Amino acid sequence: SNGLYGFIKLGVTNGPAYGKRVTGQLVSHTYYTVKYGDSWWTIAQRNGLNMTTLASQNGKTIYTTIYPGQRLVVR
């Protein structure tokens, strides 16, 4: 996806808001680039996250190997 989301704003039928598309703000993420020696635990600690949460928000588990240079979403 392009990071944008939209929804149809429902209002009074035929009222001014009816059927207008409302676009939400850009959903931005903070990325962390894995460095040599990093682990799920060290990255989670550094970013105030639980390592299970960190892994799952990246579509992985804490048993997935991470490599230097890999970009992870931390926020």
N, C-alpha and C positions, 0 to 999 in steps of 0.2 A: 504494500500500500504506500501511498505518498505521504503518510503521516497525518493526513487531514481526515476528519470524520464529519459526517453531516447527518442531519435527521430532518424529518418533516415536522414543522411546528404546527400543532393542531390548535385550532381556535374555533370561534363561532362559525358555523357553516356560512360561507360567503362573506364572512367578516374580513376585516383588513389583514388578519394574520393567517387566514386559511390557505393552506397549501404552499406557503412560502418556505423555501429551503433555507435553513439556518446552518451556516458552516462554523464548526468549532475552531478553536485555536490549534495551532500546530502542537502536536504531542512531541515534546523534545526529550531526548535521553542523554544521560551522561555516560560516556563510554570509558572503559579502563583498558589499557593495552597490557596484556600479561607479560611479565618480565621473567627472566630466568630465575628459578628458585621460588616463584610464587606458588601458592596453593589456593584452593577454594577458601580455606580457613583464613589465610593472611589477607586475601583480597576482601573477604567479608568483614573481617575485623577493622581494616583500614577504612571501610565505607559504612561502618555501623549497621551492617546487615547480618542476618543469620545465613550461614553458608548454604543451607537447603533452599532458602528463598532466593539467594543469589543465583544458584544453579538453575532452579525452576524458571526464573524470569528470563533465562537465556536458553530455555528449552532443553536443558541438560540435567543430569543428576550429579551428586557429589562424587560419584564413582567414575564420571567421565573424565578422561585425561585432558588437561588444558595445556596449551603450548605457548611458548614465548611468541609475541607478535599477534596473538589472537585478541580480538576486541570483544569485551563483555559489557553488557548493559549493567550499570551499577545504580542507576536512578531513572 
